[in-house]
Amino acid sequence: MNGQVVLPQPDVRGFSLVELLVSVAIVGLLATVAMPLAEVTVKRQKEQELRRALIDIRQAIDAYKTAAASGRITVIPGHSGYPPTLTDLVMGVTDATSTTSQKIYFLRRIPRDPFYPDTTTPAIDTWGKRSFASPPDKPAEGDDVFDVYSLSTDTGLNGVLYSEW
């Protein structure tokens, strides 16, 4: 070879320290962006569960009231015609128009409030209950269940308290 001395090239493998630091910095930056997005996604999913649960329970309460107004449920004079408890929606009530004492059921189960912190609490106890006799701005329990609301003090992504949904 023309009198030139060829030195063997070192076998270079792996990453330099600078390349590793840049890679770690990029991954850390992506993680800081992804975490809030994941938290919002989880909150949005819980809000959808809350919305669905409120719709289901409120439709069952309305169906009970309709059945009472049409004479299918015996209502004590002076009472509102709304269910005395949420349990009545699941356990059923006797159909007053049936000759065989059939029951009318309004819900398969009481859904739980997804924002209630204690998962060991029975689903029926995760809701605030409003009586027909209580005002809308100060809901209170009473002789019947006119409406339900979340007991959470958190605010939704739409800026409205969950208890006001």
MIZA-596050 format. One record per atom (N, C-alpha, C): residue in three letters; x, y, z. Coordinates in steps of 0.05 Angstrom, whole numbers, padded with zeros to 5 digits, always signed. Each point is the difference from the previous one (the first is absolute). Example, Ala and Ser with C-alpha at 12.3 -4.5 7.8 and 13.67 -1.06 7.14 Angstrom:
<atoms>
ala+00264-00114+00156
ala-00018+00024+00000
ala+00018+00024+00000
ser-00007+00021-00014
ser+00016+00024+00001
ser-00015+00022+00014
</atoms>
This chain:
<atoms>
met+00016-00023+00000
met-00016+00023+00000
met+00018+00025+00000
asn+00007+00013-00014
asn+00015+00024-00005
asn+00015+00010+00025
gly+00009-00016+00017
gly+00015+00008+00023
gly-00016+00014+00022
gln-00025-00001-00002
gln-00016+00012+00021
gln-00006-00021+00021
val+00001+00010+00025
val-00007-00018+00022
val-00029+00003+00006
val-00015-00021+00000
val-00028+00000+00006
val-00004-00010+00028
leu-00011+00018+00016
leu-00005-00008+00028
leu-00028-00013+00001
pro-00003-00019+00017
pro-00027-00013+00002
pro-00019+00019+00013
gln-00024+00001-00011
gln-00021+00018+00011
gln-00011-00013+00025
pro-00004+00016+00021
pro-00012-00011+00024
pro-00030-00008-00006
asp-00009-00021+00012
asp-00027-00009-00004
asp-00018+00016+00019
val-00014+00021-00011
val-00016+00018+00016
val-00029-00010+00001
arg-00010-00005+00023
arg-00028-00009+00003
arg-00013+00015+00024
gly-00027+00003-00001
gly-00014+00012+00022
gly-00004+00030-00004
phe-00009+00014+00020
phe-00007+00028-00001
phe+00019+00016+00017
ser+00005+00024-00007
ser+00016+00017+00017
ser-00017+00010+00023
leu+00013+00011+00020
leu-00015+00011+00023
leu-00019+00022-00009
val+00008+00017-00018
val-00016+00022-00009
val-00025-00011-00014
glu+00002-00020-00016
glu-00023-00011-00014
glu-00019-00013+00020
leu+00010-00013+00021
leu-00017-00011+00020
leu-00015+00022+00016
leu+00013+00021+00007
leu-00012+00022+00014
leu-00022+00013-00016
val+00005+00004-00026
val-00020+00012-00017
val-00024-00018-00002
ser+00004-00026-00003
ser-00022-00019-00002
ser-00017+00000+00026
val+00013+00000+00023
val-00014+00001+00025
val-00016+00026+00003
ala+00012+00022-00009
ala-00015+00026+00002
ala-00024+00000-00018
ile+00001-00012-00023
ile-00023-00001-00019
ile-00022-00018+00012
val+00007-00023+00011
val-00019-00018+00012
val-00013+00014+00024
gly+00015+00014+00016
gly-00011+00014+00023
gly-00019+00022-00008
leu+00006+00015-00021
leu-00017+00020-00011
leu-00027-00012-00010
leu+00002-00022-00014
leu-00024-00013-00010
leu-00017-00010+00024
ala+00012-00010+00021
ala-00015-00010+00023
ala-00015+00023+00014
thr+00013+00023+00002
thr-00013+00023+00013
thr-00024+00010-00016
val+00001-00004-00026
val-00022+00008-00017
val-00022-00021+00001
ala+00007-00025+00002
ala-00020-00022-00001
ala-00015-00003+00026
met+00012+00005+00023
met-00014-00005+00025
met-00025+00017+00004
pro+00001+00026-00005
pro-00025+00016+00003
pro-00021-00009-00020
leu+00008-00008-00024
leu-00019-00010-00019
leu-00013-00025+00009
ala+00015-00018+00012
ala-00011-00025+00011
ala-00019+00006+00023
glu+00006+00019+00017
glu-00017+00007+00022
glu-00027+00011-00010
val+00001+00017-00020
val-00024+00011-00012
val-00017-00022-00012
thr+00013-00019-00013
thr-00014-00022-00013
thr-00015-00017+00021
val+00013-00005+00023
val-00013-00016+00021
val-00023+00016+00012
lys+00004+00026+00004
lys-00022+00017+00011
lys-00023+00001-00019
arg+00005+00002-00026
arg-00021+00001-00020
arg-00016-00026+00000
gln+00014-00023+00003
gln-00013-00026+00001
gln-00018-00002+00025
lys+00009+00009+00023
lys-00016+00000+00024
lys-00024+00018-00003
glu+00003+00023-00013
glu-00022+00018-00005
glu-00022-00013-00017
gln+00009-00015-00020
gln-00019-00015-00017
gln-00016-00020+00017
glu+00015-00014+00018
glu-00014-00020+00018
glu-00020+00015+00018
leu+00008+00023+00011
leu-00018+00015+00017
leu-00025+00009-00015
arg+00004+00010-00024
arg-00022+00010-00017
arg-00020-00023-00005
arg+00011-00024-00008
arg-00016-00023-00006
arg-00015-00010+00025
ala+00014-00001+00023
ala-00013-00009+00025
ala-00023+00019+00008
leu+00005+00026-00002
leu-00021+00020+00007
leu-00025-00003-00019
ile+00006-00004-00026
ile-00022-00004-00019
ile-00016-00025+00007
asp+00014-00022+00006
asp-00014-00026+00006
asp-00017+00003+00025
ile+00011+00011+00021
ile-00015+00002+00025
ile-00024+00020-00003
arg+00005+00022-00013
arg-00022+00020-00003
arg-00022-00011-00018
gln+00007-00015-00021
gln-00021-00013-00016
gln-00016-00020+00016
ala+00013-00015+00017
ala-00014-00019+00017
ala-00018+00014+00020
ile+00009+00022+00011
ile-00017+00016+00019
ile-00025+00010-00015
asp+00005+00010-00024
asp-00023+00011-00016
asp-00019-00022-00008
ala+00010-00024-00007
ala-00017-00023-00007
ala-00017-00008+00024
tyr+00012+00001+00024
tyr-00014-00007+00025
tyr-00023+00020+00003
lys+00006+00026-00003
lys-00020+00021+00004
lys-00023-00004-00021
thr+00007-00006-00025
thr-00020-00005-00020
thr-00018-00023+00007
ala+00013-00022+00009
ala-00016-00024+00008
ala-00018+00007+00024
ala+00009+00017+00018
ala-00017+00008+00023
ala-00023+00017-00010
ala+00006+00018-00018
ala-00021+00018-00010
ala-00021-00015-00016
ser+00008-00022-00013
ser-00019-00015-00016
ser-00015-00021+00016
gly+00007-00002+00026
gly-00015-00019+00017
gly+00013-00028+00002
arg+00023-00004-00012
arg+00012-00026+00001
arg+00014-00005+00027
ile+00006+00022+00014
ile+00013-00002+00027
ile-00019+00014+00019
thr-00005-00013+00022
thr-00017+00011+00021
thr+00015+00022+00015
val-00012+00024+00000
val+00012+00023+00013
val-00016+00008+00024
ile+00013+00003+00022
ile-00014+00009+00025
ile-00009+00028-00004
pro-00025+00006+00006
pro-00010+00028-00004
pro+00018+00020+00015
gly+00006+00022-00013
gly+00017+00020+00011
gly+00029-00003-00007
his+00008-00023-00012
his+00028-00004-00008
his+00003+00009-00029
ser+00025+00004-00008
ser+00006+00012-00026
ser-00003-00020-00023
gly+00003-00026+00005
gly-00001-00019-00022
gly+00028-00007-00010
tyr+00021+00012+00012
tyr+00027-00007-00007
tyr+00009-00023+00018
pro+00020-00016-00007
pro+00008-00023+00016
pro+00010+00008+00028
pro-00008-00015+00020
pro+00009+00006+00027
pro+00031-00003+00003
thr+00012-00019-00014
thr+00029-00004+00001
thr+00009-00009-00028
leu+00026+00002-00004
leu+00011-00010-00026
leu-00002-00030-00001
thr+00000-00013+00022
thr-00002-00030+00001
thr-00026-00009-00013
asp-00022+00015+00002
asp-00025-00007-00012
asp+00002-00002-00031
leu+00018+00015-00011
leu+00004-00001-00029
leu+00012-00027-00009
val+00016-00012+00017
val+00013-00025-00006
val-00016-00024+00010
met-00010+00001+00024
met-00015-00022+00012
met-00028-00003-00012
gly-00009+00021-00012
gly-00027-00001-00012
gly-00022+00006+00019
val-00023+00007-00012
val-00024+00006+00015
val-00023-00016-00012
thr-00019-00007+00016
thr-00023-00016-00010
thr-00017+00017-00020
asp-00006-00013-00022
asp-00017+00013-00020
asp-00029-00001+00009
ala-00012+00023+00006
ala-00027+00001+00010
ala-00021-00009-00020
thr+00007+00000-00026
thr-00019-00008-00020
thr+00002-00030-00007
ser+00019-00013+00012
ser+00004-00029-00006
ser-00016-00017+00019
thr-00012-00021-00010
thr-00016-00018+00017
thr+00018-00021+00013
thr+00025-00002-00010
thr+00018-00021+00011
thr+00023+00012+00017
ser-00003+00024+00009
ser+00019+00013+00017
ser+00028+00002-00013
gln+00001+00005-00026
gln+00026+00003-00013
gln+00013+00026+00010
lys+00027+00000-00003
lys+00014+00024+00008
lys+00009+00015-00025
ile+00004+00026+00004
ile+00010+00018-00020
ile+00029+00008+00009
tyr+00019-00005-00018
tyr+00028+00007+00006
tyr+00008+00023-00018
phe+00016+00018+00011
phe+00008+00024-00015
phe+00030+00001-00006
leu+00016-00013+00016
leu+00029-00002-00004
leu+00010-00028+00006
arg+00020-00009-00013
arg+00012-00026+00006
arg+00018+00002+00025
arg+00014+00023+00001
arg+00017+00006+00023
arg+00004+00030+00002
ile+00007+00009+00024
ile+00007+00028+00004
ile+00029+00004-00009
pro+00005+00017-00020
pro+00028+00005-00007
pro+00013+00017+00021
arg+00026-00003+00003
arg+00014+00016+00020
arg+00011+00026-00012
asp+00003+00020+00017
asp+00011+00025-00008
asp+00030-00004-00005
pro+00010+00004-00025
pro+00028-00006-00005
pro+00019+00019+00014
phe-00010+00022+00010
phe+00018+00019+00015
phe-00001-00004+00030
tyr-00015-00019+00010
tyr-00001-00005+00028
tyr+00026-00013+00008
pro+00014+00011+00020
pro+00027-00010+00006
pro+00003-00028+00012
asp-00020-00009+00016
asp+00002-00025+00014
asp-00014-00022-00017
thr+00016-00018-00012
thr-00011-00021-00017
thr-00014-00022+00015
thr+00003-00001+00027
thr-00013-00021+00016
thr-00028+00008+00008
thr-00007+00025-00003
thr-00027+00010+00006
thr-00020-00012-00019
pro-00023-00009+00009
pro-00020-00010-00019
pro-00009+00022-00020
ala-00006-00008-00024
ala-00006+00019-00022
ala-00023+00018+00008
ile-00019-00010+00014
ile-00024+00016+00007
ile+00008+00023+00019
asp+00021-00003+00016
asp+00009+00021+00018
asp+00019+00020-00011
thr+00007-00003-00026
thr+00019+00018-00013
thr-00014+00025-00011
trp-00027+00000+00001
trp-00015+00022-00012
trp-00013+00018+00021
gly-00001+00026-00006
gly-00017+00017+00016
gly-00028-00002-00010
lys-00019+00001+00018
lys-00029-00003-00008
lys-00015+00025+00007
arg-00017+00008-00019
arg-00016+00024+00005
arg-00030-00008+00001
ser-00013+00009+00020
ser-00028-00005+00004
ser-00017+00019-00017
phe-00024-00008-00007
phe-00018+00018-00015
phe-00006+00026+00015
ala+00000-00002+00027
ala-00006+00024+00016
ala+00023+00019+00003
ser+00025-00008-00007
ser+00023+00018+00004
ser+00004+00018-00024
pro+00011+00024+00005
pro+00004+00019-00022
pro+00024-00009-00017
pro+00001+00008-00025
pro+00022-00009-00018
pro+00028+00011+00009
asp+00000+00024+00012
asp+00026+00011+00008
asp+00011-00011+00026
lys-00017-00014+00015
lys+00008-00013+00025
lys-00013-00027+00002
pro+00011-00019-00016
pro-00012-00027+00000
pro+00003-00014+00027
ala-00021-00013+00009
ala+00000-00015+00025
ala-00016-00025-00003
glu+00008-00021+00015
glu-00015-00025+00000
glu-00026+00004+00015
gly-00020-00017-00007
gly-00026+00002+00012
gly-00015-00026-00002
asp-00026+00002-00004
asp-00017-00024-00002
asp+00001-00014-00027
asp+00012+00012-00019
asp+00002-00012-00027
asp+00026+00008-00013
val+00004-00011-00024
val+00024+00007-00016
val-00010+00012-00026
phe+00003+00026-00002
phe-00008+00016-00023
phe+00022+00002-00020
asp+00025+00001+00010
asp+00024+00003-00017
asp+00024-00010+00015
val+00021-00005-00015
val+00026-00008+00011
val+00022+00019-00011
tyr+00021+00002+00015
tyr+00023+00016-00009
tyr+00025-00011+00012
ser+00023+00008-00013
ser+00026-00010+00009
ser+00007+00015+00026
leu+00013-00015+00018
leu+00010+00012+00025
leu+00028+00012-00003
ser+00011-00002-00023
ser+00027+00010-00005
ser+00000+00031+00001
thr+00021+00011+00011
thr+00004+00029+00001
thr+00017+00010-00023
asp+00009-00019-00018
asp+00017+00008-00022
asp-00016+00014-00022
thr+00015+00013-00018
thr-00012+00014-00022
thr+00006-00016-00026
gly-00019-00001-00018
gly+00003-00014-00025
gly+00017+00015-00020
leu+00007-00013-00021
leu+00015+00013-00021
leu-00015+00023-00013
asn-00027+00000+00004
asn-00016+00022-00011
asn-00003+00023+00019
gly+00013-00002+00024
gly-00001+00022+00019
gly-00023-00001+00020
val-00017-00020-00002
val-00023-00003+00018
val+00006-00021+00021
leu-00008+00005+00025
leu+00004-00019+00021
leu-00016-00026-00007
tyr+00012-00023+00007
tyr-00013-00025-00006
tyr-00026-00002+00016
ser-00002+00012+00023
ser-00025-00001+00016
ser-00023+00015-00014
glu+00007+00017-00020
glu-00021+00015-00013
glu-00008-00012-00027
trp+00011-00023-00007
trp-00006-00012-00026
trp-00028-00011+00001
</atoms>
